[in-house]
Amino acid sequence: MLARTSSSVRSLPTRTLFRLDLNFIGTALILAAIGCMAVYSATWFQGTPHFQRQIVWCMVGIALMVLFIVLDYHVYLDASMILYGLCMALLVYLVIWGKVTANVRSWIHIGAFQFQPSEFMKIFTALVLAKYFESNDSPYLNFRSFMMIVLIIGAPVALIIIQPDFGTAASFFPLIAAAMYFGGIRARYWLVALLIVAIAIPSAWLLFLEPYQKERIMIFLDPERDPLGSGYQVTQAKIAIGSGGLFGKGFKEGTQARLEYLPAKHTDFIFAVIGEEWGFVGVVVVLGLFLFLILQAFFISKQARDRSGTFLVIALISFFVFHIIINVAMQIGLLPTTGIPLPLISYGGSSTMMFFIAIGLIANVDFRKYVNA
Amino acid sequence: MRVYRDEQKATQLRINILMWGIVVTFFFLAGSFWYVQAVQADRFRELSESNALRAVPIRAKRGLILDRNGKILADNQPAYTLMLMRPDVRQMEKSEPGHSAKLLQFLSEALQIPVEELERRIGASKVPINQPMPLAEDLTMVQVAEVESHTLEFPAIRIEPVQRRNYRYGTMAAHVLGYIGEATEKDMEQDPTLKLADLVGKKGVELVYDKVLRGIDGTRYEVVDTHGRTLSEYSAARREPIAGRNVHLTLDFDLQRRAEQYFLDNEMVGAAVALDPRNGEILAMVSSPAFNPNVYSRRFTPDVWKTILSNPFKIEVNRAIKGGYSPGSVFKIVMGMAGFEYGVINPSTTFHCAGSASFFGRRFRCWRAQGHGDMNFERAIKVSCDIYFYNVGALLGVDRIAEYARKLTFGERTKIDLEGEISGLVPSTEWAETKQNRKWYQSETISVAIGQGPLVVTVLQTANMMAAIANGNQVMRPHVLEEIHEVRDEKLIARQVVEPEVLHEISLEPDALAAMREGLWKVVNELGGTGRNARVEGLDVCGKTGTVQVIAQSGRKQELPFKYKDHAWFASFAPKDEPEMVVVVFVEHGGGGGSDAAPLAKELFAAKFGQGSNLDRIDLSDPETLRKLREGALPQPGQPTQGR
């Protein structure tokens, strides 16, 4: 399998559409549809166009997904360094000339349109790492490859920390974990990694962080510091979910969200709206769909034609797993509140597009699992 | 130890471990939701019904306004406001039809406000519907008790203790202090931190230093049930307000009240400014008649507003900076300075006054028909000879006069830290051509030379000009702010001090300056001077009178009705050699500068330098005087002033 040269697979094979795994893509589309409904239910009474916009984001996301299925993923792997480089240039541009939006320079404005390059950087970094693993097949990472991985992930993360957008920087974490876990790490490297973290955190605290950033981190560690922010949100989200009971209050019937007691109801706390209106049944259905999506992706990764395909799927699905677990756990206060959205369901342009691209790439690996199709 | 394993097997194993880990995590999450949604559901259902936080602003204490000696001019007093929660009225109406009518009836009786007025206030309020709305202010203790005893019956009303702006001395320095009022939509556009129903500065120091005085409101979070009834305070979320900073003014309480008392006692309309020529600090600024800012700073005062606006004397206008007047003979000082500056005269230049003279084909008269004879500068200033200054004007030409006058801040704003200052008008040939679309006639220059014609000046500009002569070379920016103090827990933690600022430099020759001061000294201190009423025993007061005719000179034998009487000016400084205070007094339709304006200058100099003053005459502890001040008793002009 590994003897295959990339030139022989680069041409687009003629395949019929029925080979596409509709279970996988279908699950993603159902989740996105549930997301649109939940966004509608959370915002319809306030007269804002969130629902319409989310539909548009999904359309754009689906278009991007198709684009990332049609071309062989090896094309993306080969172009990954260029995409990665371009995106790095954008991040550097933001650090130097970026407009500050909500204390953070993470948005690129093109006319009325704006996007966060850091979201797309996640995909490109995953692609570069996958490309790297194509040629690295030892069961454990040696020091050189360990440092390469650190460099590939560390460079964009450093730039995003400077923006400073800690939430997004932290969401690169699953990529690191996946790379290390997948590549295999010896105990001494774990020690080195721990040591770096132990040095980096206090020095960042002392040297680089602005007071408001420190406050954010303190709130992360101790939600009671900001009872009307995180603490209040969690209390309200828990009340919403708990009062939903087993069968929920029904579509558009949630009172917590409508009475404005639940902040970020259409973004980070959308799952609380689902919990309130659809009850435990709705929660289990959504969690079940997510689990189904993840498990399918794992099977795809096992059956992938080559090591880079396997890693690409693992890396991308790790984003899903990370976002889902953190987001769902924070709804009922199992983890501290962070600005991490629920994939495919939370309102938001960049994250919706990012996750659809990821779905597309995973389907792409699945689509091209047979060598001689 | 190194064990070789097939890399694919290793990868597959790792993936399987990961998969099972994720499955377990998902089941754990689902289990947690089961706990919340099935086991604890009843508890959360109850909470969701009785759960709401209402954010109620805690108003920050507005900073104090004090005089230069730390005497408090404006502070805050505890008061009670009646707040109405409108959604709760609606809720109650549902369960008990007729509730709102009953509530209005009760409030109308308790507060003695007609039901229609209450309805009007509710209808006119711009406060968002889910926020408590102020319905009545300044409740008496009896009213508070009455309302409090009915809160069970009427849950939609509540008494809120507030800090009410209090101007301790009523009308005193009202035009400088200004007043506060509810923020308008325009205010909120300019300052997004403002909320509806916030009180902000509207005029004077309250407006100019609003951001300094305002402070930052805090927030209290109340837990309320679905009926809007307050259950408790969510104290963990409470944000304490930050009080505004204190503003220390340059005003001198004693001088200010004496000046105001003078206008009150004599029932005069006009303005006066006292300032320190060394740094531009305003020691007193009076505009008479005055208003009572305590009245303005209330929310519900439509009738009072009407009285204020319909007052024929425009009591809300600060005449010291917004009143534009003809300077009259006071302008002769500017003519003299400009004459020296451009070298058309020197201190020994003489002109002959024969009672009238011809310039540019027209005959101009001196105020003294029989003439003054040979005049040098000092004598001309002393007797205010018109012919002398006609000559200076003819030699200078209007454009040089205008250029020099502008240096003394005539025709431009003095940049004082009060709002609404006017720039006045200094005519020139360019002004005639661009603004009037006509040619400037040279004969008009002759009128300007004695302060008549299109000239418009303010009392403050005149004081600023006197300050330049007093300090000899600098035109200062006048200001009322002395210091800003940030006080926390009775401790001064930060302090900002205003530095003097020079607007223009002028360079008078020492002998010219000496001649000017000598002439002005003679006005007050020599027999035959026009300003003898400003003389203070043992103090060298220098000054210049001005009397501005409102109607032509002919036929002025009998007592004129008020609106045709002359305006009176007196501009002065003391002591002559090292001046410390400038006083300019202007009395609208006051009669003569020497008779009606000069005595106030004398009073202020005497008070400031502590010599031979009738200190006992003004006594603010006298209840009658205080009452007059508080009520903003308006003078009744038109009656002759008592023998001045």
Interface residues (C-beta under 8 A of the other chain):
Chain A: D137 S138 P139 Y181 F182 G184 E224 P227 L228 G231 Y232 Q236 K238 I239 A240 I241 G242 S243 G244 G245 L246 T255 Q256 L259 Y261 G275 G279 F280 V283 V284 L287 F290 L291 I294 L295 F298 S301 K302 R307 T310 I314 V321 I325 V328 A329 I332 L334
Chain B: Y4 R5 E7 A10 T11 Q12 R14 I15 L18 M19 I22 V23 T25 F26 L29 A30 S32 F33 W34 V36 Q37 A38 Q40 A41 R43 F44 R45 L47 S48 N51 A52 L53 Y221 Y234 A236 A237
